[in-house]
């Protein structure tokens, strides 16, 4: 049966570079070297991203005016919510806010562990979504009270949007050990 995690299960922690705070929604393993992490961060000031060598990252704006990232000599503007940007954790990234503070969503997977693939689903009011896959997954529902489901391989979960449109982020897990 799918495991539901909510705000009481999430953990706040300082950024690796000391520039802010992250709310960790899910981490594998809970302690020790990072293999897989899903988190949200409030970005309140411009500055460099933390380095995460050996980690593949997916970043999405959730709320706010957005930001411009300078990475490997290129500039990427992120102004539309829930549009994924994939990059390596060892890439030097400098972030410039385009307005006030922003909230972002992050998926980080260590290459020695495997990979995580994200898909964003936008549900109209009352629309249903069924998550079904032979692989393990995480399903994040962005709402006033955020929720994260942990689904075992082959497990199915059906969700319906309420009276307002909702965003679901489905993260399919591809660990190298097949677990």
C-alpha positions as CSV (number, residue, x, y, z in Angstrom):
1,X,0.0,0.0,0.0
2,X,1.3,3.5,-0.9
3,X,2.8,5.4,2.0
4,X,1.6,9.0,2.4
5,X,4.1,11.6,3.7
6,X,3.0,15.1,4.8
7,X,4.4,18.2,6.5
8,X,5.0,16.3,9.8
9,X,7.4,14.0,7.9
10,X,9.3,16.7,6.1
11,X,12.6,17.9,7.5
12,X,14.1,21.4,7.3
13,X,17.8,21.7,6.9
14,X,20.4,24.4,6.0
15,X,21.8,24.5,2.5
16,X,25.2,23.0,2.0
17,X,26.6,26.4,1.1
18,X,24.8,28.1,4.0
19,X,22.7,30.4,1.8
20,X,19.3,29.2,2.8
21,X,17.1,26.4,4.0
22,X,15.7,23.3,2.2
23,X,12.6,21.3,3.2
24,X,13.4,17.7,2.6
25,X,10.3,15.8,1.5
26,X,12.0,12.4,0.9
27,X,15.5,11.1,1.3
28,X,17.1,7.7,0.7
29,X,18.8,6.7,2.9
30,X,17.5,8.8,5.8
31,X,21.1,9.2,7.1
32,X,24.4,8.9,5.4
33,X,25.5,9.8,1.9
34,X,22.8,11.1,-0.4
35,X,21.4,8.6,-2.9
36,X,18.0,10.2,-3.7
37,X,16.4,13.3,-2.4
38,X,13.2,15.3,-3.1
39,X,13.1,18.7,-1.6
40,X,11.7,22.3,-1.8
41,X,13.7,25.4,-1.1
42,X,12.8,29.0,-0.5
43,X,15.3,31.1,-2.5
44,X,15.5,34.5,-0.8
45,X,18.6,35.9,-2.4
46,X,20.8,35.7,-5.5
47,X,24.0,33.6,-5.3
48,X,25.7,30.4,-6.2
49,X,24.2,26.9,-5.9
50,X,25.8,24.3,-3.7
51,X,28.1,21.8,-5.5
52,X,26.9,18.2,-5.5
53,X,29.5,16.2,-7.3
54,X,28.2,12.8,-8.7
55,X,24.6,14.0,-8.4
56,X,22.1,14.5,-11.3
57,X,19.6,17.3,-10.5
58,X,16.2,18.3,-11.7
59,X,15.0,21.8,-10.7
60,X,11.6,23.4,-11.1
61,X,10.2,26.8,-10.1
62,X,7.1,26.4,-8.0
63,X,6.2,30.0,-7.0
64,X,7.6,33.5,-7.4
65,X,8.9,35.7,-10.2
66,X,11.5,33.2,-11.0
67,X,15.3,33.3,-11.5
68,X,18.0,33.3,-14.1
69,X,20.7,30.7,-13.8
70,X,24.1,31.1,-15.3
71,X,25.7,27.7,-15.9
72,X,28.6,26.7,-18.1
73,X,28.5,30.1,-19.8
74,X,24.8,29.8,-20.7
75,X,21.9,31.7,-19.1
76,X,18.6,29.9,-18.4
77,X,15.5,31.8,-17.2
78,X,13.0,29.9,-15.1
79,X,9.8,31.9,-14.9
80,X,7.1,29.2,-15.6
81,X,6.2,26.9,-12.7
82,X,6.8,23.2,-12.9
83,X,9.0,23.2,-16.0
84,X,11.9,20.8,-15.3
85,X,15.6,21.8,-15.8
86,X,18.1,18.9,-15.6
87,X,21.8,19.5,-14.8
88,X,24.8,17.9,-13.1
89,X,25.4,18.7,-9.5
90,X,29.1,19.6,-10.2
91,X,28.1,22.3,-12.7
92,X,28.8,25.8,-11.3
93,X,25.5,27.6,-11.1
94,X,24.9,31.2,-10.2
95,X,21.3,32.2,-9.5
96,X,19.9,35.7,-9.9
97,X,16.4,36.3,-8.6
98,X,14.1,38.2,-11.1
99,X,12.0,39.6,-8.3
100,X,11.3,38.6,-4.7
101,X,11.8,35.2,-3.1
102,X,11.0,32.0,-5.0
103,X,10.1,28.5,-4.1
104,X,11.6,25.7,-6.0
105,X,11.3,21.9,-6.3
106,X,14.4,19.7,-6.5
107,X,15.0,16.0,-7.3
108,X,18.6,14.8,-6.8
109,X,19.9,11.3,-7.6
110,X,23.4,10.1,-7.1
111,X,24.8,8.5,-10.3
112,X,26.2,5.5,-8.3
113,X,22.6,4.9,-7.0
114,X,20.8,5.2,-10.4
115,X,18.5,7.8,-11.8
116,X,15.2,9.5,-11.2
117,X,12.9,10.6,-14.1
118,X,10.3,13.3,-13.5
119,X,7.0,13.9,-15.3
120,X,4.6,16.8,-14.5
121,X,0.9,16.3,-14.7
122,X,-1.5,19.2,-14.6
123,X,-5.0,18.3,-13.5
124,X,-8.1,20.4,-14.2
125,X,-10.7,20.6,-11.4
126,X,-12.2,17.2,-10.8
127,X,-9.8,15.5,-13.2
128,X,-8.5,12.1,-12.1
129,X,-5.0,10.7,-12.6
130,X,-3.9,7.1,-12.1
131,X,-0.2,6.4,-11.4
132,X,0.6,2.9,-12.5
133,X,4.1,1.6,-13.4
134,X,6.2,-1.5,-12.8
135,X,8.9,0.7,-11.1
136,X,9.0,2.3,-7.7
137,X,7.8,5.9,-7.8
138,X,7.2,9.0,-5.7
139,X,4.2,11.2,-6.4
140,X,4.1,14.7,-5.1
141,X,0.9,16.7,-5.0
142,X,1.3,20.4,-4.8
143,X,-1.5,21.8,-2.7
144,X,-2.0,24.1,0.3
145,X,-0.9,21.0,2.3
146,X,1.7,19.3,0.2
147,X,1.7,15.5,0.0
148,X,4.2,12.9,-1.2
149,X,3.3,9.3,-1.8
150,X,5.9,6.5,-1.9
151,X,4.8,3.7,-4.2
152,X,6.4,0.3,-4.5
153,X,7.0,-1.4,-7.8
154,X,3.7,-2.2,-9.6
155,X,1.6,-0.3,-7.0
156,X,-1.1,1.9,-8.4
157,X,-2.6,5.1,-6.9
158,X,-5.5,7.2,-8.3
159,X,-5.8,10.9,-7.3
160,X,-8.4,13.5,-8.3
161,X,-8.0,17.2,-8.3
162,X,-10.3,19.1,-6.0
163,X,-12.2,22.3,-7.0
164,X,-9.1,23.9,-8.2
165,X,-6.4,22.8,-10.7
166,X,-3.5,20.8,-9.2
167,X,0.0,19.8,-10.2
168,X,1.3,16.3,-9.7
169,X,5.0,15.5,-10.1
170,X,5.7,11.8,-10.7
171,X,9.2,10.7,-10.0
172,X,10.0,7.2,-11.5
173,X,13.0,5.5,-9.8
174,X,15.6,3.6,-11.7
175,X,18.1,2.3,-9.0
176,X,21.1,0.4,-10.4
177,X,20.7,-2.4,-8.0
178,X,17.2,-3.0,-9.2
179,X,15.6,-2.5,-5.8
